[in-house]
């Protein structure tokens, strides 16, 4: 039998560097270089496109952002969309996953498959689907509203007060299945003995939900909160397909505003500054949840 030859710490470190170098090169090329380029562009005045060299402005594009009323409005609208969409998705996703545990397994599996279908559709297609559903002439939503007598005050995508609600409903329809699947996986990891002991102690359904189910799902929900929160804050496809930021900028997200500034008005420097502000806000909002999800406590 051959004896294993011990590897010196120096050779072990060198081998680790060699093995990790390709992955590090890919990360540096695919992530860090574009990020650095975007930061540099946000410090210049690019008004004619990618190839035109602009004037160096330093932080003037960022100062302009906080002086731009439309930019501040779009930031507020993005935060509003993120909060309500995320709240509804968490409530519905966790609620459905808990309710599906109370019905027979075969029926629950079939329902999960049906509920997961929106995840298979591209967000831009989801936006187009709901755009036709909200059509005042032949849309399904208006048809139902007429049947229940709500068509007189329901504005749909044409009124600023209703357009954001319509966009949120479309996003909730598409992404709630993701929360449902994640919560279902988390519930499967909870030992059944905890529920059995709680029943023997006389704990009701609501008490078991608050004291066992939700505390056991806190790490899963933290991860879902980070993934869905960052995705909702960067929303583009659904809003672009449904309203393109209208009417009267009532659904104008930061992503849509940056797109318009960069590719319609050719102000790439300012568009990059808007994107950098988005990244900073995302880090402030969801950085603590990401740190909490990584902790062992």
C-alpha positions as CSV (number, residue, x, y, z in Angstrom):
1,X,0.0,0.0,0.0
2,X,1.4,3.4,-1.0
3,X,1.8,6.0,1.7
4,X,0.4,9.4,1.0
5,X,2.9,12.1,0.5
6,X,2.1,15.2,2.6
7,X,1.8,18.4,0.6
8,X,3.6,21.5,2.0
9,X,1.4,24.5,2.9
10,X,3.3,26.6,0.2
11,X,2.4,24.1,-2.5
12,X,-1.2,23.8,-1.2
13,X,-1.6,27.6,-1.4
14,X,-0.1,27.7,-4.9
15,X,-2.4,24.9,-6.1
16,X,-5.4,26.8,-4.7
17,X,-4.4,29.9,-6.5
18,X,-4.0,28.0,-9.8
19,X,-7.4,26.3,-9.4
20,X,-9.2,29.5,-8.5
21,X,-7.5,31.7,-11.1
22,X,-9.8,30.9,-14.1
23,X,-13.0,31.6,-12.0
24,X,-11.5,34.8,-10.7
25,X,-10.6,35.9,-14.2
26,X,-14.2,35.2,-15.4
27,X,-15.6,37.2,-12.5
28,X,-13.2,40.1,-13.0
29,X,-14.0,40.2,-16.8
30,X,-17.7,39.7,-16.6
31,X,-18.5,41.7,-13.5
32,X,-15.9,44.1,-12.3
33,X,-14.8,45.5,-15.6
34,X,-18.3,46.5,-16.7
35,X,-19.0,47.9,-13.2
36,X,-15.8,50.0,-13.3
37,X,-16.6,51.2,-16.8
38,X,-20.1,52.2,-15.7
39,X,-18.7,54.2,-12.8
40,X,-16.2,56.0,-15.0
41,X,-19.0,56.8,-17.5
42,X,-21.1,58.2,-14.8
43,X,-18.4,60.9,-14.2
44,X,-18.5,62.1,-17.8
45,X,-21.0,63.9,-20.0
46,X,-21.8,61.4,-22.8
47,X,-24.5,62.9,-24.9
48,X,-23.9,61.5,-28.4
49,X,-23.5,57.8,-27.7
50,X,-20.9,55.3,-26.7
51,X,-18.1,56.4,-29.0
52,X,-18.2,60.2,-28.2
53,X,-15.8,61.3,-25.6
54,X,-17.5,63.7,-23.2
55,X,-16.5,66.3,-20.6
56,X,-15.4,65.2,-17.2
57,X,-18.1,66.2,-14.7
58,X,-16.9,64.4,-11.6
59,X,-20.1,64.1,-9.4
60,X,-22.3,66.5,-11.3
61,X,-24.4,63.7,-12.7
62,X,-25.2,62.5,-9.2
63,X,-26.0,66.1,-8.0
64,X,-28.2,66.4,-11.0
65,X,-30.1,63.2,-10.0
66,X,-31.1,64.7,-6.6
67,X,-32.1,67.9,-8.3
68,X,-34.2,66.0,-11.0
69,X,-37.8,65.9,-9.9
70,X,-38.6,63.1,-12.3
71,X,-35.7,61.1,-11.0
72,X,-36.8,61.5,-7.4
73,X,-40.4,60.7,-8.4
74,X,-39.2,57.5,-10.2
75,X,-37.2,56.5,-7.1
76,X,-40.3,56.9,-4.9
77,X,-42.4,55.0,-7.4
78,X,-39.8,52.2,-7.5
79,X,-39.7,51.9,-3.7
80,X,-43.6,51.8,-3.7
81,X,-43.7,49.1,-6.3
82,X,-41.0,47.1,-4.5
83,X,-42.7,47.3,-1.1
84,X,-46.2,46.4,-2.1
85,X,-45.2,43.8,-4.7
86,X,-42.9,42.1,-2.2
87,X,-45.4,42.3,0.6
88,X,-48.2,40.6,-1.5
89,X,-45.8,38.0,-2.9
90,X,-44.6,37.0,0.6
91,X,-48.1,36.9,2.0
92,X,-49.6,34.9,-0.9
93,X,-46.6,32.6,-1.4
94,X,-46.2,31.6,2.2
95,X,-49.9,31.5,2.7
96,X,-50.5,29.1,-0.2
97,X,-47.6,26.9,0.7
98,X,-48.9,26.5,4.2
99,X,-52.5,25.8,3.0
100,X,-51.2,23.2,0.5
101,X,-49.8,21.2,3.4
102,X,-53.4,20.7,4.7
103,X,-54.7,18.9,1.6
104,X,-53.8,15.5,0.1
105,X,-50.3,15.3,-1.4
106,X,-51.3,14.4,-4.9
107,X,-53.7,17.3,-5.2
108,X,-51.1,19.7,-3.6
109,X,-48.5,18.6,-6.1
110,X,-50.8,19.2,-9.0
111,X,-51.8,22.6,-7.7
112,X,-48.1,23.6,-7.2
113,X,-47.4,22.7,-10.8
114,X,-50.3,24.8,-12.0
115,X,-49.3,27.7,-9.8
116,X,-45.7,27.5,-11.1
117,X,-46.7,28.0,-14.7
118,X,-46.2,31.8,-14.7
119,X,-42.5,31.3,-13.9
120,X,-42.1,29.6,-17.3
121,X,-43.2,32.8,-19.1
122,X,-40.9,35.6,-20.0
123,X,-41.6,38.8,-18.1
124,X,-42.0,40.8,-21.3
125,X,-44.7,38.3,-22.4
126,X,-46.3,38.5,-19.0
127,X,-46.5,42.2,-19.5
128,X,-48.1,41.8,-22.9
129,X,-50.6,39.3,-21.5
130,X,-51.8,41.6,-18.8
131,X,-51.8,44.6,-21.2
132,X,-54.5,42.8,-23.2
133,X,-56.3,41.8,-20.0
134,X,-56.5,45.4,-19.0
135,X,-57.7,46.5,-22.4
136,X,-60.8,48.7,-21.9
137,X,-62.5,47.3,-25.0
138,X,-62.1,43.5,-24.8
139,X,-59.9,42.9,-21.8
140,X,-60.9,40.2,-19.3
141,X,-60.4,42.5,-16.3
142,X,-62.8,45.1,-17.6
143,X,-65.3,42.3,-18.5
144,X,-65.3,41.1,-14.9
145,X,-65.4,44.7,-13.6
146,X,-68.6,45.3,-15.7
147,X,-70.2,42.1,-14.3
148,X,-69.7,43.3,-10.7
149,X,-70.5,46.9,-11.4
150,X,-67.0,48.3,-10.8
151,X,-66.2,49.5,-14.4
152,X,-67.3,53.1,-13.7
153,X,-64.5,53.9,-11.3
154,X,-61.9,51.4,-12.4
155,X,-59.3,53.2,-14.5
156,X,-56.9,50.4,-15.4
157,X,-53.7,51.4,-17.2
158,X,-55.2,54.7,-18.4
159,X,-55.4,56.5,-15.0
160,X,-52.3,57.3,-12.9
161,X,-54.0,56.2,-9.7
162,X,-54.7,52.7,-11.0
163,X,-51.8,52.0,-13.3
164,X,-49.3,51.3,-10.5
165,X,-51.8,48.8,-8.9
166,X,-52.2,47.1,-12.3
167,X,-48.5,46.7,-12.7
168,X,-48.1,45.4,-9.1
169,X,-50.8,42.8,-9.8
170,X,-49.1,41.6,-12.9
171,X,-45.8,41.2,-11.1
172,X,-47.4,39.4,-8.2
173,X,-49.1,37.0,-10.6
174,X,-45.7,36.1,-12.2
175,X,-43.4,35.9,-9.2
176,X,-45.6,34.6,-6.3
177,X,-44.9,31.0,-7.5
178,X,-41.2,31.6,-6.8
179,X,-42.0,32.4,-3.2
180,X,-44.4,29.5,-3.0
181,X,-41.7,27.0,-4.2
182,X,-39.1,28.4,-1.8
183,X,-41.5,28.4,1.2
184,X,-42.6,24.8,0.3
185,X,-38.9,23.7,0.4
186,X,-38.4,25.4,3.7
187,X,-41.6,23.8,5.2
188,X,-40.4,20.4,4.1
189,X,-37.3,20.8,6.2
190,X,-39.3,21.4,9.4
191,X,-39.4,18.3,11.6
192,X,-42.9,16.9,12.0
193,X,-42.2,16.1,15.7
194,X,-42.4,19.9,16.4
195,X,-46.0,20.1,15.2
196,X,-46.9,16.8,16.9
197,X,-45.5,18.1,20.2
198,X,-47.3,21.4,19.8
199,X,-50.6,19.6,19.2
200,X,-50.1,17.5,22.3
201,X,-49.5,20.7,24.2
202,X,-52.8,22.1,23.0
203,X,-51.4,24.7,20.5
204,X,-53.9,25.6,17.8
205,X,-53.2,26.2,14.1
206,X,-52.5,29.9,14.4
207,X,-50.2,29.3,17.4
208,X,-48.2,26.7,15.5
209,X,-47.9,29.0,12.5
210,X,-46.5,31.9,14.6
211,X,-44.3,29.9,16.9
212,X,-43.0,27.1,14.6
213,X,-43.7,27.7,11.0
214,X,-42.7,31.3,10.5
215,X,-39.6,31.2,12.9
216,X,-38.4,28.1,11.0
217,X,-38.8,29.9,7.7
218,X,-36.9,33.1,8.7
219,X,-33.7,32.1,6.8
220,X,-35.6,31.0,3.7
221,X,-37.7,34.2,3.8
222,X,-34.5,36.3,4.2
223,X,-33.1,34.8,1.1
224,X,-36.4,35.2,-0.8
225,X,-36.6,38.8,0.4
226,X,-33.1,39.6,-1.0
227,X,-33.7,37.8,-4.3
228,X,-37.2,39.1,-5.0
229,X,-36.5,42.5,-3.4
230,X,-33.5,43.3,-5.6
231,X,-35.4,41.9,-8.7
232,X,-38.5,44.0,-8.0
233,X,-36.4,47.2,-7.4
234,X,-34.8,46.6,-10.8
235,X,-38.1,46.0,-12.6
236,X,-38.1,46.8,-16.2
237,X,-39.8,44.2,-18.5
238,X,-43.3,44.2,-17.1
239,X,-43.6,48.0,-16.8
240,X,-42.0,48.5,-20.3
241,X,-44.6,46.1,-21.8
242,X,-47.6,47.4,-19.8
243,X,-47.2,51.2,-19.6
244,X,-43.7,52.2,-20.6
245,X,-43.6,54.3,-17.5
246,X,-46.9,56.1,-18.2
247,X,-49.4,57.5,-17.9
248,X,-47.9,60.9,-16.9
249,X,-44.9,59.0,-15.5
250,X,-47.1,57.3,-12.8
251,X,-45.3,54.0,-13.3
252,X,-41.8,55.3,-14.2
253,X,-39.3,53.1,-12.5
254,X,-35.6,54.0,-12.2
255,X,-34.7,51.3,-14.7
256,X,-37.2,52.7,-17.3
257,X,-35.9,56.2,-16.6
258,X,-32.3,55.2,-17.0
259,X,-33.2,53.4,-20.2
260,X,-34.9,56.5,-21.6
261,X,-32.1,58.8,-20.7
262,X,-29.5,56.5,-22.1
263,X,-31.1,55.0,-25.3
264,X,-33.7,57.6,-26.2
265,X,-32.1,60.9,-25.2
266,X,-28.5,59.6,-25.5
267,X,-27.3,60.9,-22.1
268,X,-25.3,57.8,-21.2
269,X,-23.3,59.5,-18.5
270,X,-26.5,60.5,-16.6
271,X,-28.1,57.1,-17.2
272,X,-25.0,55.4,-15.7
273,X,-25.3,57.7,-12.7
274,X,-28.9,56.7,-12.2
275,X,-27.8,53.0,-12.4
276,X,-25.2,53.6,-9.7
277,X,-27.7,55.3,-7.5
278,X,-29.9,52.2,-7.9
279,X,-27.0,50.0,-6.9
280,X,-26.3,52.0,-3.8
281,X,-30.0,52.0,-2.7
282,X,-30.2,48.3,-3.3
283,X,-27.1,47.7,-1.1
284,X,-28.6,49.9,1.7
285,X,-32.0,48.3,1.5
286,X,-31.1,44.6,1.2
287,X,-27.5,44.4,2.4
288,X,-28.6,43.8,6.1
289,X,-31.0,41.0,5.0
290,X,-28.2,39.3,3.0
291,X,-25.9,39.5,6.0
292,X,-28.6,38.0,8.2
293,X,-29.3,35.2,5.7
294,X,-25.6,34.2,5.8
295,X,-25.4,34.2,9.6
296,X,-25.7,31.0,11.6
297,X,-27.9,32.4,14.2
